Amino acid sequence: MQVSVTRRSVDLSAYPDLVVVILGFRVRRLRGIAAVLGIGKGLRQIEANPPAGLLSSEQFLFALNHVGIRQYWRDLESLEAFTRSEPHSRWWRDFLRDSGGAGFWHESYSRQGMEAVYIDMPSPVGFDRFAPERQPTGPFMSARERMAAN
């Protein structure tokens, strides 16, 4: 008996400025569980009321202590508008003040370039496993600038 598989692809020509973002939250200490659960609440709000430009968002597990999110954005401008608005700007500001026992990272991929940032991660993931470190300061502070530099 021969088994048939379904093979599919997609036409991305309507999305020339597509940006794919992969984010991860890793529990580093026991209190990090509460931090990650708080992020989950925020993600449910985003799913209930998606920001302009967010085409799709998926959640997955890397490990029991490491959750991930993959997002597809129409363009970098839409992603930047979201990150600079509430509630994201507040979440980010609060997390940078106190990571709550959790680590965070994101990597962005587009035809224009790639970039990444890692906050309080206990061990390297993604690009951080092989690329030389560069401090996210000055013009290298924003995702747009990191993407243009790489």
CYANA upper distance limits for C-alpha pairs under 8 A (distance plus 0.5 A):
 12 LEU  CA     16 PRO  CA      7.71
 15 TYR  CA     74 ARG  CA      7.10
 16 PRO  CA    111 ARG  CA      8.27
 17 ASP  CA     74 ARG  CA      6.87
 17 ASP  CA     75 ASP  CA      5.35
 17 ASP  CA     76 LEU  CA      7.75
 17 ASP  CA    110 SER  CA      7.49
 17 ASP  CA    111 ARG  CA      7.52
 17 ASP  CA    112 GLN  CA      8.45
 18 LEU  CA     72 TYR  CA      7.49
 18 LEU  CA     73 TRP  CA      6.31
 18 LEU  CA     74 ARG  CA      5.42
 18 LEU  CA     75 ASP  CA      5.55
 18 LEU  CA     76 LEU  CA      8.09
 18 LEU  CA    110 SER  CA      6.58
 18 LEU  CA    111 ARG  CA      8.12
 19 VAL  CA     72 TYR  CA      6.42
 19 VAL  CA     73 TRP  CA      5.62
 19 VAL  CA     74 ARG  CA      7.03
 19 VAL  CA     75 ASP  CA      6.18
 19 VAL  CA     76 LEU  CA      6.80
 19 VAL  CA    108 SER  CA      7.12
 19 VAL  CA    109 TYR  CA      6.16
 19 VAL  CA    110 SER  CA      5.26
 19 VAL  CA    111 ARG  CA      8.45
 20 VAL  CA     70 ARG  CA      7.60
 20 VAL  CA     71 GLN  CA      6.26
 20 VAL  CA     72 TYR  CA      5.21
 20 VAL  CA     73 TRP  CA      6.83
 20 VAL  CA    108 SER  CA      6.14
 20 VAL  CA    109 TYR  CA      5.67
 20 VAL  CA    110 SER  CA      7.00
 21 VAL  CA     69 ILE  CA      8.48
 21 VAL  CA     70 ARG  CA      6.18
 21 VAL  CA     71 GLN  CA      5.63
 21 VAL  CA     72 TYR  CA      6.99
 21 VAL  CA     73 TRP  CA      8.38
 21 VAL  CA    106 HIS  CA      7.23
 21 VAL  CA    107 GLU  CA      6.17
 21 VAL  CA    108 SER  CA      4.90
 21 VAL  CA    109 TYR  CA      6.91
 22 ILE  CA     68 GLY  CA      7.53
 22 ILE  CA     69 ILE  CA      6.20
 22 ILE  CA     70 ARG  CA      4.98
 22 ILE  CA     71 GLN  CA      6.95
 22 ILE  CA    106 HIS  CA      6.01
 22 ILE  CA    107 GLU  CA      5.87
 22 ILE  CA    108 SER  CA      7.03
 23 LEU  CA     68 GLY  CA      6.01
 23 LEU  CA     69 ILE  CA      5.61
 23 LEU  CA     70 ARG  CA      6.91
 23 LEU  CA    104 PHE  CA      7.86
 23 LEU  CA    105 TRP  CA      6.15
 23 LEU  CA    106 HIS  CA      4.71
 23 LEU  CA    107 GLU  CA      7.08
 24 GLY  CA     66 HIS  CA      7.20
 24 GLY  CA     67 VAL  CA      6.14
 24 GLY  CA     68 GLY  CA      4.86
 24 GLY  CA     69 ILE  CA      6.91
 24 GLY  CA    103 GLY  CA      8.46
 24 GLY  CA    104 PHE  CA      6.10
 24 GLY  CA    105 TRP  CA      5.77
 24 GLY  CA    106 HIS  CA      6.80
 25 PHE  CA     36 VAL  CA      7.14
 25 PHE  CA     66 HIS  CA      6.09
 25 PHE  CA     67 VAL  CA      5.88
 25 PHE  CA     68 GLY  CA      6.95
 25 PHE  CA    102 ALA  CA      7.01
 25 PHE  CA    103 GLY  CA      6.03
 25 PHE  CA    104 PHE  CA      5.13
 25 PHE  CA    105 TRP  CA      7.27
 26 ARG  CA     32 GLY  CA      8.37
 26 ARG  CA     36 VAL  CA      8.26
 26 ARG  CA     65 ASN  CA      6.10
 26 ARG  CA     66 HIS  CA      4.69
 26 ARG  CA     67 VAL  CA      6.96
 26 ARG  CA    102 ALA  CA      5.92
 26 ARG  CA    103 GLY  CA      5.42
 26 ARG  CA    104 PHE  CA      6.90
 26 ARG  CA    121 MET  CA      7.72
 27 VAL  CA     32 GLY  CA      5.37
 27 VAL  CA     33 ILE  CA      6.54
 27 VAL  CA     36 VAL  CA      7.70
 27 VAL  CA     65 ASN  CA      5.71
 27 VAL  CA     66 HIS  CA      6.88
 27 VAL  CA    101 GLY  CA      6.87
 27 VAL  CA    102 ALA  CA      4.98
 27 VAL  CA    103 GLY  CA      6.88
 28 ARG  CA     32 GLY  CA      6.60
 28 ARG  CA     65 ASN  CA      8.49
 28 ARG  CA    101 GLY  CA      5.81
 28 ARG  CA    102 ALA  CA      5.58
 28 ARG  CA    103 GLY  CA      7.01
 28 ARG  CA    121 MET  CA      8.26
 28 ARG  CA    122 PRO  CA      7.28
 29 ARG  CA     33 ILE  CA      8.16
 29 ARG  CA    101 GLY  CA      5.34
 29 ARG  CA    102 ALA  CA      7.30
 30 LEU  CA    101 GLY  CA      7.41
 31 ARG  CA     35 ALA  CA      7.46
 31 ARG  CA    100 GLY  CA      6.76
 31 ARG  CA    101 GLY  CA      5.94
 31 ARG  CA    102 ALA  CA      8.35
 32 GLY  CA     36 VAL  CA      6.69
 32 GLY  CA     99 SER  CA      8.39
 32 GLY  CA    100 GLY  CA      5.84
 32 GLY  CA    101 GLY  CA      4.44
 32 GLY  CA    102 ALA  CA      4.98
 33 ILE  CA     37 LEU  CA      6.65
 33 ILE  CA    101 GLY  CA      8.24
 33 ILE  CA    102 ALA  CA      7.99
 34 ALA  CA     38 GLY  CA      6.62
 34 ALA  CA    100 GLY  CA      8.28
 35 ALA  CA     39 ILE  CA      6.94
 35 ALA  CA     99 SER  CA      8.07
 35 ALA  CA    100 GLY  CA      6.13
 35 ALA  CA    101 GLY  CA      7.69
 35 ALA  CA    102 ALA  CA      6.99
 36 VAL  CA     40 GLY  CA      6.83
 36 VAL  CA    102 ALA  CA      7.48
 37 LEU  CA     41 LYS  CA      6.99
 38 GLY  CA     42 GLY  CA      7.09
 39 ILE  CA     43 LEU  CA      6.71
 40 GLY  CA     44 ARG  CA      6.80
 41 LYS  CA     45 GLN  CA      7.04
 42 GLY  CA     46 ILE  CA      6.91
 43 LEU  CA     47 GLU  CA      6.72
 44 ARG  CA     48 ALA  CA      6.65
 45 GLN  CA     49 ASN  CA      6.65
 45 GLN  CA     50 PRO  CA      8.47
 46 ILE  CA     50 PRO  CA      5.46
 46 ILE  CA     51 PRO  CA      7.47
 47 GLU  CA     57 SER  CA      8.18
 50 PRO  CA     54 LEU  CA      6.88
 51 PRO  CA     82 PHE  CA      7.17
 52 ALA  CA     78 SER  CA      7.02
 52 ALA  CA     82 PHE  CA      8.37
 53 GLY  CA     73 TRP  CA      5.99
 53 GLY  CA     74 ARG  CA      5.49
 53 GLY  CA     75 ASP  CA      7.51
 53 GLY  CA     78 SER  CA      5.58
 53 GLY  CA     79 LEU  CA      7.57
 54 LEU  CA     71 GLN  CA      7.76
 54 LEU  CA     72 TYR  CA      6.62
 54 LEU  CA     73 TRP  CA      5.13
 54 LEU  CA     74 ARG  CA      6.90
 54 LEU  CA     78 SER  CA      7.97
 54 LEU  CA     79 LEU  CA      8.06
 55 LEU  CA     71 GLN  CA      8.09
 55 LEU  CA     72 TYR  CA      5.90
 55 LEU  CA     73 TRP  CA      6.00
 55 LEU  CA     74 ARG  CA      6.91
 56 SER  CA     71 GLN  CA      6.24
 56 SER  CA     72 TYR  CA      5.75
 56 SER  CA     73 TRP  CA      7.87
 57 SER  CA     69 ILE  CA      7.39
 57 SER  CA     70 ARG  CA      6.15
 57 SER  CA     71 GLN  CA      4.86
 57 SER  CA     72 TYR  CA      6.94
 58 GLU  CA     69 ILE  CA      6.04
 58 GLU  CA     70 ARG  CA      5.73
 58 GLU  CA     71 GLN  CA      7.00
 59 GLN  CA     67 VAL  CA      7.94
 59 GLN  CA     68 GLY  CA      6.16
 59 GLN  CA     69 ILE  CA      4.91
 59 GLN  CA     70 ARG  CA      6.97
 60 PHE  CA     67 VAL  CA      6.51
 60 PHE  CA     68 GLY  CA      5.59
 60 PHE  CA     69 ILE  CA      6.70
 61 LEU  CA     66 HIS  CA      6.65
 61 LEU  CA     67 VAL  CA      5.02
 61 LEU  CA     68 GLY  CA      6.17
 62 PHE  CA     66 HIS  CA      5.81
 62 PHE  CA     67 VAL  CA      6.24
 62 PHE  CA     68 GLY  CA      7.01
 63 ALA  CA     67 VAL  CA      7.37
 73 TRP  CA     78 SER  CA      7.37
 73 TRP  CA     79 LEU  CA      6.80
 74 ARG  CA     78 SER  CA      7.22
 75 ASP  CA     79 LEU  CA      7.14
 76 LEU  CA     80 GLU  CA      6.53
 76 LEU  CA    144 ARG  CA      8.23
 77 GLU  CA     81 ALA  CA      6.57
 78 SER  CA     82 PHE  CA      6.80
 79 LEU  CA     83 THR  CA      6.78
 80 GLU  CA     84 ARG  CA      6.67
 81 ALA  CA     85 SER  CA      6.79
 82 PHE  CA     86 GLU  CA      8.20
 82 PHE  CA     88 HIS  CA      7.36
 83 THR  CA     88 HIS  CA      5.89
 83 THR  CA     89 SER  CA      6.28
 84 ARG  CA     88 HIS  CA      7.33
 84 ARG  CA     89 SER  CA      5.77
 85 SER  CA     89 SER  CA      6.01
 86 GLU  CA     90 ARG  CA      6.68
 87 PRO  CA     91 TRP  CA      6.84
 88 HIS  CA     92 TRP  CA      6.59
 89 SER  CA     93 ARG  CA      6.61
 90 ARG  CA     94 ASP  CA      6.57
 91 TRP  CA     95 PHE  CA      6.53
 92 TRP  CA     96 LEU  CA      6.65
 93 ARG  CA     97 ARG  CA      6.90
 94 ASP  CA     98 ASP  CA      6.83
 94 ASP  CA     99 SER  CA      8.28
 95 PHE  CA     99 SER  CA      5.23
 95 PHE  CA    100 GLY  CA      7.85
 99 SER  CA    103 GLY  CA      7.23
 99 SER  CA    120 ASP  CA      7.74
102 ALA  CA    120 ASP  CA      7.59
102 ALA  CA    121 MET  CA      8.16
103 GLY  CA    118 TYR  CA      8.26
103 GLY  CA    119 ILE  CA      6.22
103 GLY  CA    120 ASP  CA      5.09
103 GLY  CA    121 MET  CA      4.95
103 GLY  CA    122 PRO  CA      7.59
104 PHE  CA    118 TYR  CA      6.49
104 PHE  CA    119 ILE  CA      5.60
104 PHE  CA    120 ASP  CA      7.05
104 PHE  CA    121 MET  CA      6.80
105 TRP  CA    116 ALA  CA      7.87
105 TRP  CA    117 VAL  CA      6.12
105 TRP  CA    118 TYR  CA      4.75
105 TRP  CA    119 ILE  CA      6.48
105 TRP  CA    121 MET  CA      7.90
106 HIS  CA    116 ALA  CA      6.07
106 HIS  CA    117 VAL  CA      6.17
106 HIS  CA    118 TYR  CA      7.20
107 GLU  CA    114 MET  CA      7.76
107 GLU  CA    115 GLU  CA      6.19
107 GLU  CA    116 ALA  CA      4.72
107 GLU  CA    117 VAL  CA      7.24
107 GLU  CA    126 GLY  CA      8.34
108 SER  CA    114 MET  CA      5.96
108 SER  CA    115 GLU  CA      5.84
108 SER  CA    116 ALA  CA      6.78
109 TYR  CA    113 GLY  CA      6.73
109 TYR  CA    114 MET  CA      5.06
109 TYR  CA    115 GLU  CA      7.39
110 SER  CA    114 MET  CA      6.71
112 GLN  CA    147 MET  CA      7.69
112 GLN  CA    148 ALA  CA      7.77
113 GLY  CA    147 MET  CA      5.52
113 GLY  CA    148 ALA  CA      6.86
113 GLY  CA    150 ASN  CA      6.67
114 MET  CA    146 ARG  CA      8.11
114 MET  CA    147 MET  CA      5.47
114 MET  CA    150 ASN  CA      6.82
115 GLU  CA    143 ALA  CA      6.93
115 GLU  CA    146 ARG  CA      5.93
115 GLU  CA    147 MET  CA      5.33
115 GLU  CA    150 ASN  CA      7.40
116 ALA  CA    127 PHE  CA      7.93
116 ALA  CA    143 ALA  CA      7.93
116 ALA  CA    146 ARG  CA      8.05
117 VAL  CA    136 PRO  CA      7.98
124 PRO  CA    128 ASP  CA      5.65
124 PRO  CA    129 ARG  CA      5.60
125 VAL  CA    129 ARG  CA      5.97
126 GLY  CA    130 PHE  CA      8.43
127 PHE  CA    131 ALA  CA      6.14
128 ASP  CA    132 PRO  CA      7.88
128 ASP  CA    133 GLU  CA      7.71
135 GLN  CA    140 PHE  CA      7.98
136 PRO  CA    140 PHE  CA      5.50
136 PRO  CA    141 MET  CA      5.09
136 PRO  CA    142 SER  CA      8.25
137 THR  CA    141 MET  CA      5.20
139 PRO  CA    145 GLU  CA      6.69
139 PRO  CA    146 ARG  CA      8.45
140 PHE  CA    145 GLU  CA      6.03
140 PHE  CA    146 ARG  CA      5.78
140 PHE  CA    149 ALA  CA      8.49
141 MET  CA    145 GLU  CA      7.57
141 MET  CA    146 ARG  CA      7.71
142 SER  CA    146 ARG  CA      6.74
143 ALA  CA    147 MET  CA      6.45
144 ARG  CA    148 ALA  CA      6.73
145 GLU  CA    149 ALA  CA      6.65
146 ARG  CA    150 ASN  CA      6.86
